[in-house]
Amino acid sequence: MWSPFSPETMWERMLGGAETAMIMASKAMAEAGHKVHIYTQGGKGTFDGVVWHGPQERIRDCDVLVSWESDEEVGPIETETRILAAQYNDPIITGRVDYFISPSVWHGKHINKQFNIMSEKFRIIPNGVHPELYEGKVEKIPGRLIYSSSPDRGLNHLLRIFPEIKKKVPNTHLRIFYAFQPQFEANKWGMHLFSEMYWNIKIMMQQDGVEHVGPVGKRQLALEQLRSELMVYPEETLRPTEGFGITYAEALAAKVAIIGSD
């Protein structure tokens, strides 16, 4: 589900709220005295007291098993408690789950509707930001708009209305920070509305005043957010795609004005 990553790569390339949440939650658990092991498609080694295992290593029996987004590859593991930490709006649940972690109340209710889960099984743990990345004074660039989330969260709507924005404010320029090309390649030949949406985004990103920068690391992204005046985040109406919105939290930390939709 996720591309390979580790705590080392968090500062070098863009990671979403889910990956960042897993890294920081595991670090906090290790600092609290727990023995924490992570099995993922990332780098092997020990980072901040957390042992990271490669994709070929078998998951060991444990006291508490926390699956992120899906439990379908876990297998028959002996454990007292199974937790599913869901950041996306369409988690995969195939077996026993004792508790669910959601990043927001809305997200918890949305998952509840899908799977008819008892409310006492839910725990709400919001995502957070690194406040040290947003310290100090950075001069804002006049007219700078920023978009730094998945393209299926309303980027097509922003690009569609961008010419009208530029008519009203000629010095407006939009910088997009995300790995668009992999999602485009995965969806471009599909027979559904999302395929058409990705083609429209690809075409509209060529217009005057728009720059697709691509993915960057956490430090660089924070600097770009600090330089921006406005984040426009229209959201997608075809289906709910955002469970918490780490982009909102980062923009607030960077003192960026936000125009969003419910």
C-alpha positions as CSV (number, residue, x, y, z in Angstrom):
1,M,0.0,0.0,0.0
2,W,2.9,2.4,0.9
3,S,6.1,2.8,-1.0
4,P,9.3,1.9,1.0
5,F,10.2,4.3,3.7
6,S,11.9,4.6,7.1
7,P,12.6,7.3,9.7
8,E,15.8,8.1,7.6
9,T,13.8,8.9,4.5
10,M,11.2,11.1,6.3
11,W,13.5,14.1,5.9
12,E,14.6,13.3,2.4
13,R,11.3,12.7,0.6
14,M,7.6,13.5,1.1
15,L,5.7,11.2,3.4
16,G,2.0,11.4,4.0
17,G,0.3,11.7,7.4
18,A,-0.2,8.0,7.8
19,E,3.5,7.1,7.4
20,T,4.6,10.0,9.6
21,A,2.1,9.0,12.2
22,M,3.4,5.5,12.3
23,I,7.0,6.7,12.6
24,M,6.2,9.1,15.4
25,A,3.8,6.8,17.3
26,S,6.4,3.9,17.3
27,K,9.1,6.3,18.6
28,A,6.8,7.5,21.4
29,M,6.0,3.9,22.4
30,A,9.7,3.1,22.5
31,E,10.4,6.1,24.6
32,A,7.7,4.9,27.0
33,G,9.6,1.7,27.5
34,H,7.9,-0.7,25.1
35,K,9.8,-3.0,22.8
36,V,8.6,-1.9,19.3
37,H,9.2,-3.8,16.1
38,I,8.1,-2.6,12.6
39,Y,7.7,-4.8,9.6
40,T,7.4,-2.8,6.3
41,Q,9.0,-2.2,2.9
42,G,11.6,0.1,4.4
43,G,15.1,0.2,5.6
44,K,16.3,-2.3,8.2
45,G,17.9,-1.2,11.4
46,T,17.2,0.4,14.7
47,F,16.0,4.0,14.7
48,D,15.0,5.9,17.9
49,G,14.8,2.6,19.8
50,V,12.5,1.0,17.2
51,V,13.6,-2.1,15.4
52,W,12.7,-2.0,11.7
53,H,12.5,-5.3,9.8
54,G,12.4,-5.9,6.0
55,P,9.5,-7.2,4.0
56,Q,10.9,-10.8,3.9
57,E,11.1,-11.2,7.7
58,R,8.3,-13.1,9.5
59,I,6.2,-11.1,12.0
60,R,6.9,-12.4,15.5
61,D,4.3,-13.3,18.1
62,C,3.7,-10.3,20.4
63,D,1.6,-8.9,23.1
64,V,0.0,-6.2,21.0
65,L,-0.2,-6.2,17.2
66,V,-0.9,-2.9,15.4
67,S,-1.7,-3.1,11.7
68,W,-1.8,0.1,9.6
69,E,-4.6,0.3,7.0
70,S,-4.9,-3.4,6.5
71,D,-4.6,-6.7,8.4
72,E,-4.7,-9.0,5.3
73,E,-1.0,-9.8,5.3
74,V,-0.5,-10.3,9.0
75,G,-1.3,-14.0,9.1
76,P,-1.8,-16.3,12.1
77,I,0.1,-14.3,14.8
78,E,-0.2,-15.1,18.5
79,T,-1.1,-11.9,20.2
80,E,-3.3,-10.7,23.1
81,T,-4.6,-7.5,21.4
82,R,-5.0,-6.6,17.8
83,I,-5.3,-3.0,16.8
84,L,-6.0,-1.5,13.4
85,A,-4.7,2.0,12.9
86,A,-6.7,3.4,10.0
87,Q,-5.7,6.7,8.3
88,Y,-7.5,6.1,5.0
89,N,-11.2,5.9,4.4
90,D,-11.2,2.4,3.1
91,P,-9.2,0.1,5.4
92,I,-9.1,-3.6,4.7
93,I,-10.3,-5.8,7.6
94,T,-10.1,-9.6,7.3
95,G,-9.8,-10.9,10.8
96,R,-10.2,-10.1,14.5
97,V,-9.7,-6.5,15.5
98,D,-10.0,-5.5,19.2
99,Y,-9.5,-1.8,18.8
100,F,-9.5,0.8,16.0
101,I,-7.5,4.0,15.9
102,S,-8.9,6.8,13.8
103,P,-7.3,10.3,13.4
104,S,-10.6,12.2,13.7
105,V,-14.1,11.8,15.0
106,W,-15.5,12.1,11.5
107,H,-13.2,9.4,10.3
108,G,-14.2,7.1,13.1
109,K,-17.9,7.5,12.3
110,H,-17.2,6.9,8.6
111,I,-15.4,3.6,9.3
112,N,-18.2,2.6,11.7
113,K,-20.8,3.0,9.0
114,Q,-18.8,0.7,6.7
115,F,-18.1,-2.1,9.1
116,N,-20.8,-1.6,11.8
117,I,-18.1,-1.6,14.6
118,M,-19.1,-1.0,18.2
119,S,-18.2,2.6,19.3
120,E,-16.3,1.4,22.4
121,K,-13.7,-0.2,20.2
122,F,-12.7,3.2,18.7
123,R,-9.9,5.4,20.0
124,I,-9.3,8.9,18.4
125,I,-5.6,9.9,18.1
126,P,-5.2,13.0,15.9
127,N,-2.1,13.3,13.7
128,G,0.4,16.0,14.6
129,V,3.2,18.1,13.2
130,H,6.8,18.8,14.0
131,P,6.6,22.3,15.6
132,E,10.4,22.8,15.4
133,L,10.1,22.8,11.6
134,Y,7.9,25.9,11.8
135,E,9.9,28.0,14.2
136,G,11.7,31.2,13.2
137,K,10.6,34.0,10.9
138,V,10.4,33.3,7.1
139,E,9.3,36.0,4.8
140,K,6.1,35.2,2.9
141,I,6.2,35.4,-0.9
142,P,3.4,37.6,-2.2
143,G,0.8,35.7,-4.3
144,R,2.2,32.2,-3.4
145,L,-0.4,29.5,-3.2
146,I,0.5,26.0,-2.1
147,Y,-1.0,22.5,-2.6
148,S,0.8,19.6,-0.8
149,S,-1.6,16.7,-0.7
150,S,-2.8,13.8,-2.8
151,P,-4.1,15.0,-6.2
152,D,-7.4,13.2,-5.7
153,R,-8.3,15.6,-2.8
154,G,-9.5,18.4,-5.0
155,L,-6.5,19.4,-7.0
156,N,-8.6,19.2,-10.2
157,H,-11.0,21.7,-8.8
158,L,-8.3,24.1,-7.8
159,L,-6.6,24.0,-11.2
160,R,-10.0,24.4,-12.9
161,I,-10.7,27.7,-11.1
162,F,-7.1,28.9,-11.1
163,P,-7.4,31.0,-14.2
164,E,-10.2,33.0,-12.5
165,I,-8.1,33.5,-9.4
166,K,-5.2,34.7,-11.6
167,K,-7.6,37.2,-13.4
168,K,-8.4,38.7,-10.0
169,V,-4.9,38.5,-8.5
170,P,-2.4,38.6,-11.4
171,N,0.7,37.8,-9.3
172,T,-0.8,34.6,-8.0
173,H,1.3,31.5,-8.6
174,L,0.6,28.0,-7.4
175,R,3.3,25.4,-6.4
176,I,2.2,21.8,-6.1
177,F,4.2,19.4,-3.9
178,Y,3.3,15.8,-4.5
179,A,4.4,12.7,-6.5
180,F,1.7,13.1,-9.1
181,Q,3.2,10.9,-11.9
182,P,3.0,7.5,-10.1
183,Q,-0.7,8.1,-9.4
184,F,-1.3,9.2,-12.9
185,E,0.4,6.1,-14.3
186,A,-1.7,3.9,-12.1
187,N,-5.0,5.5,-13.1
188,K,-4.7,6.9,-16.6
189,W,-6.2,3.9,-18.5
190,G,-9.1,3.2,-16.0
191,M,-12.7,3.3,-17.1
192,H,-13.9,5.5,-14.3
193,L,-14.2,9.2,-13.4
194,F,-10.9,9.2,-11.5
195,S,-9.0,8.4,-14.7
196,E,-10.6,11.4,-16.4
197,M,-9.7,13.5,-13.3
198,Y,-6.0,12.5,-13.5
199,W,-5.9,13.4,-17.2
200,N,-7.5,16.7,-16.5
201,I,-5.0,17.5,-13.7
202,K,-2.0,16.5,-16.0
203,I,-3.3,18.9,-18.7
204,M,-4.2,21.8,-16.4
205,M,-0.9,21.7,-14.5
206,Q,0.7,23.1,-17.7
207,Q,-1.2,26.4,-17.4
208,D,0.6,29.7,-16.7
209,G,1.3,30.3,-13.1
210,V,1.3,26.7,-12.0
211,E,4.4,24.7,-11.1
212,H,4.4,21.0,-10.2
213,V,7.5,20.8,-8.0
214,G,7.0,17.2,-7.0
215,P,7.7,15.4,-3.7
216,V,10.1,16.9,-1.2
217,G,11.3,16.0,2.3
218,K,9.7,17.3,5.5
219,R,12.2,20.1,6.1
220,Q,11.9,21.5,2.6
221,L,8.1,21.2,2.6
222,A,7.9,23.1,5.9
223,L,10.1,25.9,4.4
224,E,7.8,26.1,1.3
225,Q,4.7,26.2,3.5
226,L,6.3,29.0,5.6
227,R,6.9,31.0,2.4
228,S,3.3,30.6,1.2
229,E,0.4,32.9,1.8
230,L,-2.5,30.7,1.0
231,M,-3.5,27.0,0.8
232,V,-6.5,26.2,-1.3
233,Y,-7.9,22.7,-0.6
234,P,-11.2,22.2,-2.3
235,E,-11.6,18.5,-1.5
236,E,-13.1,15.9,-3.9
237,T,-16.9,15.4,-4.1
238,L,-16.8,12.0,-5.9
239,R,-15.9,10.2,-2.6
240,P,-14.4,11.1,0.8
241,T,-10.6,10.9,0.5
242,E,-9.4,12.7,3.6
243,G,-9.6,11.3,7.1
244,F,-7.8,14.0,9.1
245,G,-5.9,16.4,6.8
246,I,-2.3,16.7,8.0
247,T,-1.9,19.3,5.3
248,Y,-4.3,21.5,7.2
249,A,-2.3,21.1,10.5
250,E,1.0,21.9,8.7
251,A,-0.5,25.0,7.0
252,L,-1.8,26.3,10.4
253,A,1.7,25.7,11.9
254,A,3.2,27.7,9.0
255,K,0.7,30.6,9.4
256,V,-0.8,29.9,6.0
257,A,-4.4,31.1,5.4
258,I,-6.6,28.2,4.3
259,I,-9.6,28.0,2.0
260,G,-11.1,24.5,2.2
261,S,-14.4,22.8,1.8
262,D,-16.4,20.4,4.0
